[in-house]
Amino acid sequence: MKLNPKSLGLAGGVLCGLWILLFTIVAVSTGYGVGYLEIMTTLFPGYTITFAGGIVGLVYGAIFGFIEFYIIGYLYNYFNKKLKK
């Protein structure tokens, strides 16, 4: 089976971006998960634990999620091809 790295990256980017946005909204509303998100503020310049910061986190999550899942798809195809020989 061969994976399409672009499609996998796009799906992963959407999921990661939405996860950060959702987690930020929950943290702003309830205070739950603020400690985790404070770590994210050091990793993503411009990200804050606010509703506007959630949009920034959505963009960062989409970019990093795409890159991570693209690499996973590429490596999967690479090793799958090597092991079949």
Sequence and secondary structure as in RCSB ss.txt:
>XXXX:A:sequence
MKLNPKSLGLAGGVLCGLWILLFTIVAVSTGYGVGYLEIMTTLFPGYTITFAGGIVGLVYGAIFGFIEFYIIGYL
YNYFNKKLKK
>XXXX:A:secstr
    HHHHHHHHHHHHHHHHHHHHHHHHHH TTHHHHHHHHHHSTT  SSHHHHHHHHHHHHHHHHHHHHHHHHH
HHHHHHHHH 
